[in-house]
Amino acid sequence: MANIYDGAFRTILNDCRKLVIPVINEVFGETYTGEEEIQFFPMSIL
């Protein structure tokens, strides 16, 4: 079941980068503006 959520989150990060900040704000109760620098690092598979 976790793979479904992993895939959805990976899609947001890769295809919908403008949604990353609103998702973080909603999930974690933050108030980022979107002007912050976001650095993406490749995920390693164990």
PDB file of N, CA, C, O and CB in Angstrom:
ATOM      1  N   MET A   1       0.821  -1.203   0.000  1.00  0.00           N
ATOM      2  CA  MET A   1       0.000   0.000   0.000  1.00  0.00           C
ATOM      3  C   MET A   1       0.862   1.262   0.000  1.00  0.00           C
ATOM      4  O   MET A   1       0.501   2.268  -0.611  1.00  0.00           O
ATOM      5  CB  MET A   1      -0.932   0.001   1.208  1.00  0.00           C
ATOM      6  N   ALA A   2       1.998   1.200   0.687  1.00  0.00           N
ATOM      7  CA  ALA A   2       2.873   2.374   0.745  1.00  0.00           C
ATOM      8  C   ALA A   2       3.388   2.752  -0.640  1.00  0.00           C
ATOM      9  O   ALA A   2       3.649   3.926  -0.901  1.00  0.00           O
ATOM     10  CB  ALA A   2       4.052   2.114   1.685  1.00  0.00           C
ATOM     11  N   ASN A   3       3.536   1.779  -1.522  1.00  0.00           N
ATOM     12  CA  ASN A   3       4.044   2.072  -2.864  1.00  0.00           C
ATOM     13  C   ASN A   3       3.123   3.007  -3.630  1.00  0.00           C
ATOM     14  O   ASN A   3       3.593   3.793  -4.453  1.00  0.00           O
ATOM     15  CB  ASN A   3       4.230   0.786  -3.646  1.00  0.00           C
ATOM     16  N   ILE A   4       1.825   2.938  -3.378  1.00  0.00           N
ATOM     17  CA  ILE A   4       0.877   3.839  -4.048  1.00  0.00           C
ATOM     18  C   ILE A   4       1.173   5.278  -3.642  1.00  0.00           C
ATOM     19  O   ILE A   4       1.237   6.164  -4.494  1.00  0.00           O
ATOM     20  CB  ILE A   4      -0.597   3.464  -3.698  1.00  0.00           C
ATOM     21  N   TYR A   5       1.353   5.512  -2.356  1.00  0.00           N
ATOM     22  CA  TYR A   5       1.628   6.858  -1.876  1.00  0.00           C
ATOM     23  C   TYR A   5       3.014   7.325  -2.293  1.00  0.00           C
ATOM     24  O   TYR A   5       3.198   8.498  -2.618  1.00  0.00           O
ATOM     25  CB  TYR A   5       1.494   6.915  -0.365  1.00  0.00           C
ATOM     26  N   ASP A   6       3.985   6.429  -2.289  1.00  0.00           N
ATOM     27  CA  ASP A   6       5.329   6.782  -2.750  1.00  0.00           C
ATOM     28  C   ASP A   6       5.289   7.242  -4.196  1.00  0.00           C
ATOM     29  O   ASP A   6       5.906   8.245  -4.553  1.00  0.00           O
ATOM     30  CB  ASP A   6       6.287   5.590  -2.597  1.00  0.00           C
ATOM     31  N   GLY A   7       4.566   6.511  -5.025  1.00  0.00           N
ATOM     32  CA  GLY A   7       4.451   6.863  -6.441  1.00  0.00           C
ATOM     33  C   GLY A   7       3.747   8.191  -6.639  1.00  0.00           C
ATOM     34  O   GLY A   7       4.148   8.986  -7.490  1.00  0.00           O
ATOM     35  N   ALA A   8       2.706   8.439  -5.866  1.00  0.00           N
ATOM     36  CA  ALA A   8       1.978   9.710  -5.984  1.00  0.00           C
ATOM     37  C   ALA A   8       2.873  10.878  -5.579  1.00  0.00           C
ATOM     38  O   ALA A   8       2.900  11.906  -6.256  1.00  0.00           O
ATOM     39  CB  ALA A   8       0.700   9.690  -5.113  1.00  0.00           C
ATOM     40  N   PHE A   9       3.597  10.722  -4.487  1.00  0.00           N
ATOM     41  CA  PHE A   9       4.485  11.790  -4.041  1.00  0.00           C
ATOM     42  C   PHE A   9       5.620  12.002  -5.032  1.00  0.00           C
ATOM     43  O   PHE A   9       6.008  13.141  -5.292  1.00  0.00           O
ATOM     44  CB  PHE A   9       5.047  11.475  -2.655  1.00  0.00           C
ATOM     45  N   ARG A  10       6.148  10.938  -5.580  1.00  0.00           N
ATOM     46  CA  ARG A  10       7.215  11.043  -6.583  1.00  0.00           C
ATOM     47  C   ARG A  10       6.707  11.784  -7.817  1.00  0.00           C
ATOM     48  O   ARG A  10       7.438  12.582  -8.404  1.00  0.00           O
ATOM     49  CB  ARG A  10       7.740   9.638  -6.977  1.00  0.00           C
ATOM     50  N   THR A  11       5.471  11.530  -8.211  1.00  0.00           N
ATOM     51  CA  THR A  11       4.879  12.233  -9.352  1.00  0.00           C
ATOM     52  C   THR A  11       4.763  13.720  -9.067  1.00  0.00           C
ATOM     53  O   THR A  11       5.066  14.546  -9.928  1.00  0.00           O
ATOM     54  CB  THR A  11       3.501  11.654  -9.688  1.00  0.00           C
ATOM     55  N   ILE A  12       4.323  14.065  -7.856  1.00  0.00           N
ATOM     56  CA  ILE A  12       4.228  15.481  -7.493  1.00  0.00           C
ATOM     57  C   ILE A  12       5.593  16.143  -7.584  1.00  0.00           C
ATOM     58  O   ILE A  12       5.720  17.240  -8.128  1.00  0.00           O
ATOM     59  CB  ILE A  12       3.651  15.644  -6.074  1.00  0.00           C
ATOM     60  N   LEU A  13       6.618  15.477  -7.052  1.00  0.00           N
ATOM     61  CA  LEU A  13       7.955  16.064  -7.068  1.00  0.00           C
ATOM     62  C   LEU A  13       8.501  16.209  -8.475  1.00  0.00           C
ATOM     63  O   LEU A  13       9.139  17.214  -8.789  1.00  0.00           O
ATOM     64  CB  LEU A  13       8.899  15.229  -6.244  1.00  0.00           C
ATOM     65  N   ASN A  14       8.260  15.222  -9.325  1.00  0.00           N
ATOM     66  CA  ASN A  14       8.846  15.234 -10.663  1.00  0.00           C
ATOM     67  C   ASN A  14       8.044  16.023 -11.677  1.00  0.00           C
ATOM     68  O   ASN A  14       8.619  16.713 -12.519  1.00  0.00           O
ATOM     69  CB  ASN A  14       9.006  13.843 -11.149  1.00  0.00           C
ATOM     70  N   ASP A  15       6.717  15.931 -11.610  1.00  0.00           N
ATOM     71  CA  ASP A  15       5.883  16.511 -12.666  1.00  0.00           C
ATOM     72  C   ASP A  15       5.149  17.780 -12.256  1.00  0.00           C
ATOM     73  O   ASP A  15       4.734  18.557 -13.116  1.00  0.00           O
ATOM     74  CB  ASP A  15       4.886  15.503 -13.117  1.00  0.00           C
ATOM     75  N   CYS A  16       4.988  17.994 -10.984  1.00  0.00           N
ATOM     76  CA  CYS A  16       4.188  19.119 -10.501  1.00  0.00           C
ATOM     77  C   CYS A  16       4.955  19.898  -9.438  1.00  0.00           C
ATOM     78  O   CYS A  16       4.472  20.055  -8.317  1.00  0.00           O
ATOM     79  CB  CYS A  16       2.841  18.626  -9.937  1.00  0.00           C
ATOM     80  N   ARG A  17       6.106  20.370  -9.769  1.00  0.00           N
ATOM     81  CA  ARG A  17       6.987  21.008  -8.777  1.00  0.00           C
ATOM     82  C   ARG A  17       6.358  22.224  -8.115  1.00  0.00           C
ATOM     83  O   ARG A  17       6.703  22.555  -6.981  1.00  0.00           O
ATOM     84  CB  ARG A  17       8.285  21.416  -9.430  1.00  0.00           C
ATOM     85  N   LYS A  18       5.446  22.890  -8.801  1.00  0.00           N
ATOM     86  CA  LYS A  18       4.786  24.053  -8.203  1.00  0.00           C
ATOM     87  C   LYS A  18       3.866  23.646  -7.050  1.00  0.00           C
ATOM     88  O   LYS A  18       3.475  24.492  -6.247  1.00  0.00           O
ATOM     89  CB  LYS A  18       3.985  24.811  -9.267  1.00  0.00           C
ATOM     90  N   LEU A  19       3.520  22.369  -6.962  1.00  0.00           N
ATOM     91  CA  LEU A  19       2.640  21.893  -5.894  1.00  0.00           C
ATOM     92  C   LEU A  19       3.393  21.467  -4.643  1.00  0.00           C
ATOM     93  O   LEU A  19       2.768  21.192  -3.619  1.00  0.00           O
ATOM     94  CB  LEU A  19       1.814  20.743  -6.390  1.00  0.00           C
ATOM     95  N   VAL A  20       4.703  21.407  -4.700  1.00  0.00           N
ATOM     96  CA  VAL A  20       5.484  20.921  -3.558  1.00  0.00           C
ATOM     97  C   VAL A  20       5.254  21.809  -2.332  1.00  0.00           C
ATOM     98  O   VAL A  20       4.969  21.301  -1.247  1.00  0.00           O
ATOM     99  CB  VAL A  20       6.991  20.875  -3.911  1.00  0.00           C
ATOM    100  N   ILE A  21       5.375  23.119  -2.493  1.00  0.00           N
ATOM    101  CA  ILE A  21       5.224  24.032  -1.358  1.00  0.00           C
ATOM    102  C   ILE A  21       3.809  23.970  -0.779  1.00  0.00           C
ATOM    103  O   ILE A  21       3.674  23.856   0.439  1.00  0.00           O
ATOM    104  CB  ILE A  21       5.553  25.469  -1.785  1.00  0.00           C
ATOM    105  N   PRO A  22       2.750  24.039  -1.588  1.00  0.00           N
ATOM    106  CA  PRO A  22       1.411  23.920  -0.994  1.00  0.00           C
ATOM    107  C   PRO A  22       1.177  22.590  -0.263  1.00  0.00           C
ATOM    108  O   PRO A  22       0.491  22.557   0.759  1.00  0.00           O
ATOM    109  CB  PRO A  22       0.369  24.082  -2.074  1.00  0.00           C
ATOM    110  N   VAL A  23       1.744  21.498  -0.784  1.00  0.00           N
ATOM    111  CA  VAL A  23       1.593  20.207  -0.106  1.00  0.00           C
ATOM    112  C   VAL A  23       2.308  20.231   1.243  1.00  0.00           C
ATOM    113  O   VAL A  23       1.754  19.784   2.247  1.00  0.00           O
ATOM    114  CB  VAL A  23       2.145  19.059  -0.985  1.00  0.00           C
ATOM    115  N   ILE A  24       3.530  20.748   1.270  1.00  0.00           N
ATOM    116  CA  ILE A  24       4.270  20.845   2.532  1.00  0.00           C
ATOM    117  C   ILE A  24       3.525  21.737   3.523  1.00  0.00           C
ATOM    118  O   ILE A  24       3.411  21.400   4.702  1.00  0.00           O
ATOM    119  CB  ILE A  24       5.694  21.392   2.285  1.00  0.00           C
ATOM    120  N   ASN A  25       3.026  22.860   3.049  1.00  0.00           N
ATOM    121  CA  ASN A  25       2.273  23.761   3.930  1.00  0.00           C
ATOM    122  C   ASN A  25       1.053  23.066   4.526  1.00  0.00           C
ATOM    123  O   ASN A  25       0.786  23.198   5.720  1.00  0.00           O
ATOM    124  CB  ASN A  25       1.836  25.013   3.163  1.00  0.00           C
ATOM    125  N   GLU A  26       0.326  22.343   3.717  1.00  0.00           N
ATOM    126  CA  GLU A  26      -0.890  21.675   4.175  1.00  0.00           C
ATOM    127  C   GLU A  26      -0.589  20.517   5.119  1.00  0.00           C
ATOM    128  O   GLU A  26      -1.210  20.396   6.175  1.00  0.00           O
ATOM    129  CB  GLU A  26      -1.685  21.174   2.986  1.00  0.00           C
ATOM    130  N   VAL A  27       0.347  19.679   4.744  1.00  0.00           N
ATOM    131  CA  VAL A  27       0.629  18.473   5.529  1.00  0.00           C
ATOM    132  C   VAL A  27       1.286  18.822   6.871  1.00  0.00           C
ATOM    133  O   VAL A  27       0.953  18.234   7.900  1.00  0.00           O
ATOM    134  CB  VAL A  27       1.536  17.521   4.729  1.00  0.00           C
ATOM    135  N   PHE A  28       2.208  19.767   6.854  1.00  0.00           N
ATOM    136  CA  PHE A  28       2.990  20.054   8.052  1.00  0.00           C
ATOM    137  C   PHE A  28       2.586  21.357   8.751  1.00  0.00           C
ATOM    138  O   PHE A  28       3.221  21.747   9.730  1.00  0.00           O
ATOM    139  CB  PHE A  28       4.445  20.113   7.693  1.00  0.00           C
ATOM    140  N   GLY A  29       1.544  22.033   8.265  1.00  0.00           N
ATOM    141  CA  GLY A  29       1.085  23.259   8.912  1.00  0.00           C
ATOM    142  C   GLY A  29       2.070  24.407   8.808  1.00  0.00           C
ATOM    143  O   GLY A  29       2.150  25.241   9.710  1.00  0.00           O
ATOM    144  N   GLU A  30       2.822  24.459   7.717  1.00  0.00           N
ATOM    145  CA  GLU A  30       3.827  25.517   7.515  1.00  0.00           C
ATOM    146  C   GLU A  30       3.218  26.662   6.716  1.00  0.00           C
ATOM    147  O   GLU A  30       2.075  26.575   6.266  1.00  0.00           O
ATOM    148  CB  GLU A  30       5.084  24.959   6.787  1.00  0.00           C
ATOM    149  N   THR A  31       3.980  27.727   6.543  1.00  0.00           N
ATOM    150  CA  THR A  31       3.510  28.894   5.790  1.00  0.00           C
ATOM    151  C   THR A  31       4.570  29.380   4.806  1.00  0.00           C
ATOM    152  O   THR A  31       4.835  30.579   4.716  1.00  0.00           O
ATOM    153  CB  THR A  31       3.125  30.029   6.747  1.00  0.00           C
ATOM    154  N   TYR A  32       5.175  28.452   4.072  1.00  0.00           N
ATOM    155  CA  TYR A  32       6.168  28.843   3.074  1.00  0.00           C
ATOM    156  C   TYR A  32       5.476  29.594   1.938  1.00  0.00           C
ATOM    157  O   TYR A  32       4.325  29.308   1.607  1.00  0.00           O
ATOM    158  CB  TYR A  32       6.928  27.600   2.528  1.00  0.00           C
ATOM    159  N   THR A  33       6.181  30.553   1.347  1.00  0.00           N
ATOM    160  CA  THR A  33       5.584  31.408   0.320  1.00  0.00           C
ATOM    161  C   THR A  33       5.762  30.865  -1.093  1.00  0.00           C
ATOM    162  O   THR A  33       4.992  31.209  -1.990  1.00  0.00           O
ATOM    163  CB  THR A  33       6.178  32.786   0.400  1.00  0.00           C
ATOM    164  N   GLY A  34       6.758  30.031  -1.297  1.00  0.00           N
ATOM    165  CA  GLY A  34       7.077  29.557  -2.632  1.00  0.00           C
ATOM    166  C   GLY A  34       8.301  30.229  -3.200  1.00  0.00           C
ATOM    167  O   GLY A  34       8.775  29.861  -4.275  1.00  0.00           O
ATOM    168  N   GLU A  35       8.818  31.211  -2.487  1.00  0.00           N
ATOM    169  CA  GLU A  35      10.027  31.907  -2.916  1.00  0.00           C
ATOM    170  C   GLU A  35      11.291  31.206  -2.423  1.00  0.00           C
ATOM    171  O   GLU A  35      12.399  31.584  -2.805  1.00  0.00           O
ATOM    172  CB  GLU A  35      10.006  33.345  -2.421  1.00  0.00           C
ATOM    173  N   GLU A  36      11.131  30.191  -1.579  1.00  0.00           N
ATOM    174  CA  GLU A  36      12.274  29.466  -1.041  1.00  0.00           C
ATOM    175  C   GLU A  36      12.909  28.600  -2.123  1.00  0.00           C
ATOM    176  O   GLU A  36      12.237  28.144  -3.048  1.00  0.00           O
ATOM    177  CB  GLU A  36      11.852  28.603   0.158  1.00  0.00           C
ATOM    178  N   GLU A  37      14.199  28.386  -1.990  1.00  0.00           N
ATOM    179  CA  GLU A  37      14.905  27.516  -2.933  1.00  0.00           C
ATOM    180  C   GLU A  37      14.649  26.058  -2.556  1.00  0.00           C
ATOM    181  O   GLU A  37      14.765  25.673  -1.392  1.00  0.00           O
ATOM    182  CB  GLU A  37      16.438  27.824  -2.943  1.00  0.00           C
ATOM    183  N   ILE A  38      14.306  25.270  -3.541  1.00  0.00           N
ATOM    184  CA  ILE A  38      14.089  23.843  -3.326  1.00  0.00           C
ATOM    185  C   ILE A  38      15.161  23.098  -4.097  1.00  0.00           C
ATOM    186  O   ILE A  38      15.353  23.324  -5.291  1.00  0.00           O
ATOM    187  CB  ILE A  38      12.652  23.397  -3.773  1.00  0.00           C
ATOM    188  N   GLN A  39      15.856  22.212  -3.407  1.00  0.00           N
ATOM    189  CA  GLN A  39      16.870  21.390  -4.063  1.00  0.00           C
ATOM    190  C   GLN A  39      16.377  19.950  -4.080  1.00  0.00           C
ATOM    191  O   GLN A  39      16.036  19.383  -3.041  1.00  0.00           O
ATOM    192  CB  GLN A  39      18.256  21.505  -3.339  1.00  0.00           C
ATOM    193  N   PHE A  40      16.345  19.378  -5.252  1.00  0.00           N
ATOM    194  CA  PHE A  40      15.912  17.998  -5.419  1.00  0.00           C
ATOM    195  C   PHE A  40      17.140  17.112  -5.572  1.00  0.00           C
ATOM    196  O   PHE A  40      18.057  17.427  -6.331  1.00  0.00           O
ATOM    197  CB  PHE A  40      14.965  17.852  -6.641  1.00  0.00           C
ATOM    198  N   PHE A  41      17.146  16.021  -4.856  1.00  0.00           N
ATOM    199  CA  PHE A  41      18.228  15.057  -4.920  1.00  0.00           C
ATOM    200  C   PHE A  41      17.647  13.714  -5.345  1.00  0.00           C
ATOM    201  O   PHE A  41      16.557  13.348  -4.903  1.00  0.00           O
ATOM    202  CB  PHE A  41      18.969  14.945  -3.553  1.00  0.00           C
ATOM    203  N   PRO A  42      18.351  12.979  -6.190  1.00  0.00           N
ATOM    204  CA  PRO A  42      17.818  11.684  -6.629  1.00  0.00           C
ATOM    205  C   PRO A  42      17.667  10.740  -5.434  1.00  0.00           C
ATOM    206  O   PRO A  42      18.472  10.741  -4.502  1.00  0.00           O
ATOM    207  CB  PRO A  42      18.740  11.050  -7.703  1.00  0.00           C
ATOM    208  N   MET A  43      16.622   9.949  -5.500  1.00  0.00           N
ATOM    209  CA  MET A  43      16.367   8.982  -4.438  1.00  0.00           C
ATOM    210  C   MET A  43      17.157   7.710  -4.739  1.00  0.00           C
ATOM    211  O   MET A  43      17.168   7.227  -5.871  1.00  0.00           O
ATOM    212  CB  MET A  43      14.838   8.677  -4.306  1.00  0.00           C
ATOM    213  N   SER A  44      17.803   7.187  -3.730  1.00  0.00           N
ATOM    214  CA  SER A  44      18.517   5.928  -3.922  1.00  0.00           C
ATOM    215  C   SER A  44      17.601   4.779  -3.541  1.00  0.00           C
ATOM    216  O   SER A  44      16.813   4.883  -2.602  1.00  0.00           O
ATOM    217  CB  SER A  44      19.826   5.889  -3.086  1.00  0.00           C
ATOM    218  N   ILE A  45      17.709   3.708  -4.263  1.00  0.00           N
ATOM    219  CA  ILE A  45      16.903   2.515  -3.991  1.00  0.00           C
ATOM    220  C   ILE A  45      17.768   1.529  -3.219  1.00  0.00           C
ATOM    221  O   ILE A  45      18.870   1.185  -3.645  1.00  0.00           O
ATOM    222  CB  ILE A  45      16.358   1.870  -5.319  1.00  0.00           C
ATOM    223  N   LEU A  46      17.262   1.085  -2.095  1.00  0.00           N
ATOM    224  CA  LEU A  46      18.023   0.146  -1.269  1.00  0.00           C
ATOM    225  C   LEU A  46      17.805  -1.263  -1.729  1.00  0.00           C
ATOM    226  O   LEU A  46      18.365  -2.195  -1.152  1.00  0.00           O
ATOM    227  CB  LEU A  46      17.641   0.275   0.194  1.00  0.00           C
TER     228      LEU A  46
END
